[in-house]
C-alpha cells in the first residue's frame, strides 16, 4: 500500500527541479532545511530520500537533467 503523504512530499520536492532534488540528496544542510521533509518522521524521510534517488537515477541514465 502506498503512503500518499510520502508520495505528496516526493512529488512536491520533484516539482522544484533537478537542482533542488540534487541539493536535498547531496547536502545535509539542504535536507535539514527542507520544509517538506520536516513534516515527516525519520522513517518517512528516509523513504522519500530513497524515492528521490530512484527518480534521479532515471535522469542520470538519460542525461536529461543537467545540474
N, C-alpha and C positions, 0 to 999 in steps of 0.2 A: 504494500500500500504506500503510495506516495504521500509525502508530507507537503501539503500545499503551502505552508508557511516557509519552508525551506525553498520550495520552487519559486515563490514570490520574491524572496530575498535574492536568490541566484539570478533571476530574471532582471530584477532591479539593478543589480550590480553590472550585469552584462550590458544593459541599456546605456550605461555610462561610457562604454567604449573599451577598446583593447588596452589603451594606456592605463586606464583606471584598473581594469582587471589585473593586468600585469603588476601594477603597483601593489595591489592587495596580495597577490601571490608571492611577491619577492621583497616586500618591505614590511617588517613587523610594525613599525610606527603607523603605516597606512592602514594595516589591519586593525590596530587598536583604535584608530580614529574613524573607522568606517561605521557610520550610523546604522546601516543595515545590519551589519554583523553584531553590533552591540545590543540589538533587540533579541538576540538568540542566546540560548545557553551554550556551554562549551562544546557539547557533542553536536549540536546543530551547526555551530560554527565550523567544526571540522568537516561535517558533511558538505556544507556549502563550498568550502575550500577545495574539497575533493571534486565536487561537481565543476567548479571553475577550472580546475586543472584539466579535467576531461574536455571541457568546451575548448579551452585554449590549445589543447593538443591537436584538434582538428585544424585550427588556424595555422599552427606550426607546420603541419603536413602540407597544407595548401599554399602557405606563404601569403595568404590574403590579408593578414593583419600586420601591417608594418608598425613598428614601435619607434 
